[in-house]
Amino acid sequence: MQMLKTHHVFGGTLSYLQHHSAATKTSMKLSVFVPNKTGTLPTLTWLSGLTCTEDNFTTKAGAYKVAAELGMIIVAPDTSPRGDNVPNDTSYDLGQGAGFYLDATQAPWSEHFNMYSYITDDLQEFMLKHFPVDRSRQAISGHSMGGHGALTIGLKNPELFKSISAFAPIVAPSQVPWGQKAFTHYIGDNKDNWQHYDACELVKKLGGTEKTPILIDQGLADGFYETELKPELFQQACSEVGQKLTLRLQESYDHSYFFMSSFIDDHLRFHHNNLCAD
Amino acid sequence: MQMLKTHHVFGGTLSYLQHHSAATKTSMKLSVFVPNKTGTLPTLTWLSGLTCTEDNFTTKAGAYKVAAELGMIIVAPDTSPRGDNVPNDTSYDLGQGAGFYLDATQAPWSEHFNMYSYITDDLQEFMLKHFPVDRSRQAISGHSMGGHGALTIGLKNPELFKSISAFAPIVAPSQVPWGQKAFTHYIGDNKDNWQHYDACELVKKLGGTEKTPILIDQGLADGFYETELKPELFQQACSEVGQKLTLRLQESYDHSYFFMSSFIDDHLRFHHNNLCAD
């Protein structure tokens, strides 16, 4: 573990770190906000979108005021393995910065692009070892590609994440260009394998009336809304199995961090209510 | 006037724009947040620090939630003229990105580096023409070099700015390396001329018991605190003339936007109270 820098913010401590991941076989960077509270604390894992690093949410979301007030840790990892020895692509939606939170099975990606295992195994282990995380009170959220990550990882790991939310998530990657491109390269042509990383498919199998509550915000001025995001498909899938979903369509908001900063406080309070109700 | 992009944020509208400045003889970029309120509105001019553009405060300060609540416009201009035809320097603290909010008199800077006139004349005219600014209810604030700008411009223009604040400002540029370097290049060796842009000197001449109230926040873990900032010099100068100053020394905070984001709400409320008391 290497501490890169720390900042005091809203009375708590924000650290930029890197550590070795067995899953990605690389060093992974992340930021961790720890409020100035005692004891083990509820913790939110935040997954960012295409082209982002550990820095975007950290500097732009404006999340730490309410996180400090609620006493929540927030961890924001990078979106993919990186480095000169890690495969890449010239397009923004494949390779470094576009890990899609899955374990790749296809060459040349399968050696390093294992973000699903990184988030669920290595990052968990790292956080529990070094920070006062309450393992039983954890939530997951993310934006766009990271919203896809939050929904799929959250649905598949209900014992780990008791509360799920997303901003402008890719809910049906098997049906949209971003997801189809990523899945073809990372996990191959067999669409049966795509279902394991498709929130709409997963919620039909794993969701239900008693399952983890989900909050989604979607801006109606988001340029990707109709081509890549399609939250109504997820709403439909949830209603088929009685999965509790709050989908909020936000007039005039776009795909940017200005949209997220406007509603991040609601998400933090949603998670805090779910994690700390009793 | 050219609109570059707009975002919906906290119910208001954030615009990135550029317009021609007669003072700098260049196109100048800025961001403007306008809350969703009717009528003319109190307005804060925000001046950023060395190396910053119109984007840093806009994306990182987390100011728009409370600005929306208070109904305040915030305008954040770039920190200097820019362009291939504008003089520059290889160091970060001179030339483009380092305008120091003064009118340069020395070659090669004097043709374009006239940020004092840009802020007090061109930007005022532009804002009053295109946005619902209440001319009589305006405040000014900034960070580091921008804190120097806010203090000096605010002190010299009490009819324009009724409330002044700063984060980690350069209060005595004539006495510290950043200011001495900038002043030597921009306005020459004659130190008599430096006094017109030195907050400590200006407040002794222009401050007083009945003058514009000032709020300053300074982090005690700020690496520039003792070499470049020295807020105690300003505190001493204010006390000599009875100028009302609230100087808050914030334990553990550094020079970053994480520091500013932690206290920007206090500054917005301070300005709102001063501008809208009756």
Chai-1 contact restraints between the chains, C-beta under 6 A:
chainA,res_idxA,chainB,res_idxB,connection_type,confidence,min_distance_angstrom,max_distance_angstrom,comment,restraint_id
A,H7,B,D254,contact,1.0,0.0,6.0,A-B,restraint_1
A,H7,B,S256,contact,1.0,0.0,6.0,A-B,restraint_2
A,H7,B,F258,contact,1.0,0.0,6.0,A-B,restraint_3
A,H8,B,S252,contact,1.0,0.0,6.0,A-B,restraint_4
A,H8,B,Y253,contact,1.0,0.0,6.0,A-B,restraint_5
A,V9,B,F258,contact,1.0,0.0,6.0,A-B,restraint_6
A,V9,B,S262,contact,1.0,0.0,6.0,A-B,restraint_7
A,F10,B,S262,contact,1.0,0.0,6.0,A-B,restraint_8
A,T59,B,K60,contact,1.0,0.0,6.0,A-B,restraint_9
A,K60,B,T59,contact,1.0,0.0,6.0,A-B,restraint_10
A,G62,B,G62,contact,1.0,0.0,6.0,A-B,restraint_11
A,S252,B,H8,contact,1.0,0.0,6.0,A-B,restraint_12
A,Y253,B,H8,contact,1.0,0.0,6.0,A-B,restraint_13
A,D254,B,H7,contact,1.0,0.0,6.0,A-B,restraint_14
A,S256,B,H7,contact,1.0,0.0,6.0,A-B,restraint_15
A,F258,B,H7,contact,1.0,0.0,6.0,A-B,restraint_16
A,F258,B,V9,contact,1.0,0.0,6.0,A-B,restraint_17
A,S262,B,V9,contact,1.0,0.0,6.0,A-B,restraint_18
A,S262,B,F10,contact,1.0,0.0,6.0,A-B,restraint_19
